[in-house]
């Protein structure tokens, strides 16, 4: 997650961190004879590891979503089509491990119970490749480019922070269009949650 005040919250990579142990347990299960007591034990050990990963991810997401909702009167998020992103084999594991959809779900119900406005932006909004200073839109922005300079105004951008600032600006405009009084600065601080691809 990246917030619009330039705070980067790294993905803890719960699944990736146990991938070696997971492969070992999967291999152990495949070697056991079907129907045997040893196979049943191996299956239970594998399931326990999966459960531990799921619980750790859920705990992290609950704490982060609670902090974001508690500290802000409005939360603006990018709607990502993770199913399409998962087709990229280089990113699939990291995206799946982040659990973006479940994180947004937690943000949604926590925001609703606290009376916090949650804005979900259109997935086609070009947050990463639009300069938040002048609005110039880069024709292309491959994922490997993390820092870029705007050819129009010369501003240098961290890809993720620039995207978070664009998301905040667009979300504030949508809130204002809905008749809600919001401010980019001052008494109402805006937080933007956004995925980090790796």
N, C-alpha and C positions, 0 to 999 in steps of 0.2 A: 504494500500500500504506500502511496505517496500522498501527503497532505499538501494543501495549497500554501502552507507556511513553510514549505521545503523540508518537511520531516520525512525521511525515508524509513519505513518499517520493513525490514527484510523478511522474506518468506522463510520461516524456520525449516522448511524442507523435511517435514516429519517422515514422509515415506522414503525419500531419497537417502536420508541418514541411516535407515535400517535396511536398505536394499540388499546389501551383502548377506545379512542375517536372514532376510526374507528368501533370497535365492537358495541359501543353504537348507532352510526348512522345507521349501518346495521340492528340492532335490531329494531330501530325506523321505518326504511323503511319497514321491513317485517310485522310490525303491522298495517300499513296503508292499507286501503281498495283500491284494484286495481281500477285504473281509477279516483281516487279522487284527488282533488286539494292538499290535505295534503300529499298524496303519491308523487306527483310531486315535492313538496317543499322538502320533505325528500330526494328524489333522487338527486335533485340539490345540497343539502347540502353535501351529500356523495361524489358526483362527484367533488365538490369544494375542499374537503379534499384530495382526491386522486390527484387532479391537484397540490395542494400546495406541497404535498410530492414529486411528480415528478419534479416540478420546483426547489425545494430545492436540490434534488439529482443532477439534471443537472447543477445547478449553482456551486455546490461543485466540480463536475467532470471537468467542464470547467476551473475553477481556478487552480485545481491541475494539470491537463494535460498541461495547459499553462505554469505553473511554471516549470514542468519537462522538457518540450521541450525548453523553453527559456534558461535554465541553462546548457544544455548538447548538445554535438555534436552527440551523439548516445544514443538511448534508447533501452534497451533490456527487453523484457517481456516474461513471461511464458504463453504458450497457454493452457488455462484450459478448460476442457469439463464441463462447468457449468451444462449442462442438466443432466449429470451423477451424479454430485455432489449433485444436487437437490433431488436425490432419497434418500439421507440420511436425514431422517426427523428431526434429531437433528440440522442439518446445513442449511436446505432448506431456512428458513426464512432469516437468516443472509446473505446467498449467494445471494438470490434474492434481498435483500435490498441493497447490495453493488453495484449491477448493473455493474458487471465486464465487460461484453461484450460492453455495451455502453461507458464505460470508455476507453476501448482499441480502439474503433471506433474514439473517440475524440482525443486520442493520435495519431492515424494513420493520420488523415487529418491535424492536427496541425503540425506534423513532416514533412509531405509532403510539406506543404506551406512554412516551414522554412528551408527546405533542410537538415533536421536532419535524420540520418540513424535510422530506426526502425527495430529491429530484433525480430522476433517472434519464440521462441524456440519450439521444438517438445513437445507435451503434455506428452510424456513418459520419458522425461529427469528427473532422480531422484534427483532433486535439494535439497530436504529436508534431505534425508538420506545418502547423499554422503558428506564425510568430505572434506571441501574446502582446508584443509591444506595438506593432504596426498593422497586424492582420494579414501580412503577406503569407501566401500558402505555397509551400514547396511542392513542385510537381511530383517528386518521388522522395521517400524517406525509408530506405531499407532498415531492418531491425538492428543491424550491427552498428549503425551510426547512433552513438549515445550523446555526443556533443556536436552542435552545428551552429553556423553563423548565418544570420538572415542577410540575403543579398540586397534586400531593400533598405533596411535601416542600420545594418551592421551589428545588431545585438547578438551576443553569444548565448546559446541556450543549452542547458542540460535537458535532454529529450523528455525525461519523466516529469521534471519540475515545470517545464514549459507547458506540458500537457495538463498538469494539475491546475495551473493558473488559467489556462483556456477553459477548462471544465468549470472552474469557479465562476469566471466571467459569464459564460453561457448560462449556467444555472441561475445566477443572480438575475439575468435578463428574463429568464422564464418565470422566476418567482415574482418579479415586478409586473410582468405581463398578466399574471394571475391575480394582480391587485394586492400583493403582499409587500409590505415595506421592508426592504432589506438594504444593507450597506456593505460594501466590500471591505471597509475598514471601520475602526472605532468600536462601538458597543457590541456589534454583532459580528463575531469572528466566524468565518466560513471554513469548513473543512471539506476536503475532497479526498475520497478514497479511490485509489486506482491501482490496477495490477502492475506488478513488475515482472517482466517475462522470464527472468532467470534468477 
